[in-house]
């Protein structure tokens, strides 16, 4: 789209929603970096499965090595940071009205979040490590919130696509 083309409601929504998710995940990554210990404990407890029902049929899944737990947490922080940067770039492209590239880049960033929070936290954390069993270290509600927010924004971003005449 050229700079002289008026903004549609869909592209304005895509711009603002992409910016909102970019801000959110940037703040999450920043918080995890500057207050490393808080969510490090969360990851450690989930992986160790030390607050679950301790069913012998599941406890073999527990990861109790501090090095592996910390490595998993660092991977999460790096993934969040890269997703934030991708979404900030997507927002910049929306603002510049480079809608095709903005849609593509925003899609990548939103999918990164959906993979992290859907596959990583909901599936692996929630089911494999039985996070749903913990009263103290259960992040399923927060993960679901981010997964759904990212999904809704992804739909809006996709609605800005070129439509062919039928």
C-alpha positions as CSV (number, residue, x, y, z in Angstrom):
1,X,0.0,0.0,0.0
2,X,1.3,3.5,-0.7
3,X,1.5,6.1,2.0
4,X,-1.3,8.1,0.4
5,X,-3.8,5.2,0.7
6,X,-6.2,5.8,3.6
7,X,-6.0,3.4,6.5
8,X,-8.8,0.9,6.8
9,X,-10.3,0.0,10.1
10,X,-8.8,-3.5,9.8
11,X,-5.3,-2.2,9.3
12,X,-5.6,0.3,12.1
13,X,-6.9,-2.6,14.4
14,X,-4.0,-4.8,13.2
15,X,-1.5,-2.0,13.9
16,X,-2.8,-1.2,17.4
17,X,-3.3,-4.9,18.4
18,X,0.1,-5.9,17.2
19,X,1.6,-3.0,19.1
20,X,-0.3,-4.0,22.2
21,X,0.9,-7.6,22.1
22,X,4.5,-6.4,21.3
23,X,4.4,-4.1,24.4
24,X,3.0,-6.9,26.6
25,X,5.5,-9.6,25.7
26,X,8.4,-7.0,25.8
27,X,7.3,-6.2,29.4
28,X,7.1,-9.9,30.2
29,X,10.6,-10.5,28.8
30,X,12.0,-7.4,30.5
31,X,10.5,-8.6,33.8
32,X,11.9,-12.1,33.4
33,X,15.4,-10.6,32.7
34,X,15.4,-8.0,35.5
35,X,13.6,-10.2,38.1
36,X,15.2,-13.5,37.0
37,X,14.5,-15.3,40.2
38,X,10.7,-15.0,40.5
39,X,9.7,-16.9,37.4
40,X,12.9,-19.1,37.6
41,X,11.3,-20.6,40.7
42,X,8.1,-21.1,38.8
43,X,9.9,-23.0,36.0
44,X,11.8,-25.0,38.6
45,X,8.7,-26.1,40.5
46,X,6.8,-27.0,37.3
47,X,9.6,-29.1,35.9
48,X,10.4,-30.7,39.2
49,X,6.7,-31.6,39.6
50,X,7.2,-31.1,43.4
51,X,3.7,-29.6,44.0
52,X,1.7,-32.1,42.0
53,X,-0.1,-35.2,43.2
54,X,3.2,-37.1,43.1
55,X,1.7,-40.0,41.2
56,X,4.4,-42.6,40.6
57,X,3.1,-43.1,37.1
58,X,3.9,-39.5,36.3
59,X,6.8,-38.5,38.5
60,X,9.4,-40.1,36.1
61,X,8.8,-37.1,33.9
62,X,10.2,-34.7,36.5
63,X,13.3,-32.7,35.6
64,X,15.1,-32.0,38.8
65,X,18.5,-31.0,37.5
66,X,19.0,-27.3,38.3
67,X,21.1,-26.8,35.1
68,X,18.4,-28.2,32.9
69,X,15.7,-26.1,34.7
70,X,17.7,-22.9,34.3
71,X,18.5,-23.7,30.6
72,X,14.7,-24.2,30.0
73,X,14.0,-20.8,31.6
74,X,16.7,-19.0,29.6
75,X,15.3,-20.5,26.4
76,X,11.8,-19.2,27.4
77,X,13.2,-15.7,28.0
78,X,15.1,-15.7,24.7
79,X,12.0,-16.9,22.8
80,X,9.9,-14.1,24.5
81,X,12.5,-11.5,23.7
82,X,12.8,-12.5,20.0
83,X,9.0,-12.6,19.7
84,X,8.8,-9.1,21.2
85,X,11.4,-7.8,18.7
86,X,9.5,-9.5,15.8
87,X,6.3,-7.9,16.9
88,X,7.9,-4.5,17.4
89,X,9.2,-4.7,13.8
90,X,5.8,-5.8,12.6
91,X,4.2,-2.8,14.3
92,X,6.8,-0.6,12.7
93,X,5.9,-2.0,9.3
94,X,2.2,-1.4,10.0
95,X,2.9,2.2,10.9
96,X,5.0,2.6,7.7
97,X,2.0,1.1,5.8
98,X,4.0,-1.8,4.4
99,X,0.9,-4.0,5.0
100,X,2.1,-7.2,3.2
101,X,5.3,-7.4,5.1
102,X,3.7,-6.2,8.3
103,X,1.1,-9.0,8.1
104,X,3.8,-11.6,7.4
105,X,6.1,-10.4,10.2
106,X,3.3,-10.0,12.7
107,X,2.0,-13.4,11.9
108,X,5.5,-14.9,12.7
109,X,5.6,-13.1,16.0
110,X,2.1,-14.1,17.0
111,X,2.7,-17.7,16.0
112,X,5.9,-17.6,18.1
113,X,3.8,-16.7,21.1
114,X,1.1,-19.2,20.4
115,X,3.7,-22.0,20.1
116,X,5.4,-20.9,23.4
117,X,2.2,-20.5,25.4
118,X,0.2,-23.2,23.7
119,X,2.7,-26.0,23.1
120,X,5.2,-24.9,25.7
121,X,3.1,-23.9,28.7
122,X,-0.4,-25.4,28.1
123,X,0.6,-28.7,26.5
124,X,4.1,-29.5,27.9
125,X,3.9,-27.6,31.2
126,X,0.2,-28.3,31.8
127,X,-0.1,-31.9,30.7
128,X,3.4,-33.4,30.5
129,X,4.6,-31.9,33.8
130,X,1.0,-32.0,35.3
131,X,1.1,-28.3,36.1
132,X,-2.7,-28.4,36.4
133,X,-2.3,-30.4,39.6
134,X,-0.5,-27.7,41.4
135,X,-2.3,-25.1,43.5
136,X,0.8,-23.0,43.9
137,X,2.6,-23.2,40.6
138,X,-0.2,-23.4,38.0
139,X,0.2,-21.0,35.1
140,X,-2.4,-22.4,32.8
141,X,-4.8,-19.5,33.2
142,X,-2.2,-16.9,32.3
143,X,-0.9,-19.1,29.4
144,X,-4.4,-19.5,28.0
145,X,-5.0,-15.8,28.2
146,X,-1.8,-15.0,26.2
147,X,-2.6,-17.9,23.7
148,X,-6.1,-16.6,23.1
149,X,-5.0,-12.9,22.9
150,X,-2.4,-13.8,20.3
151,X,-4.9,-15.9,18.4
152,X,-7.5,-13.1,18.2
153,X,-4.8,-10.6,17.1
154,X,-3.6,-13.2,14.5
155,X,-7.2,-13.4,13.1
156,X,-7.4,-9.6,12.9
157,X,-4.0,-9.4,11.2
158,X,-5.1,-12.0,8.6
159,X,-8.3,-10.1,7.9
160,X,-6.2,-7.3,6.5
161,X,-5.1,-9.5,3.6
162,X,-5.9,-8.8,0.0
163,X,-9.2,-10.2,-1.1
164,X,-9.6,-11.5,-4.6
165,X,-12.8,-10.7,-6.5
166,X,-15.1,-13.7,-6.9
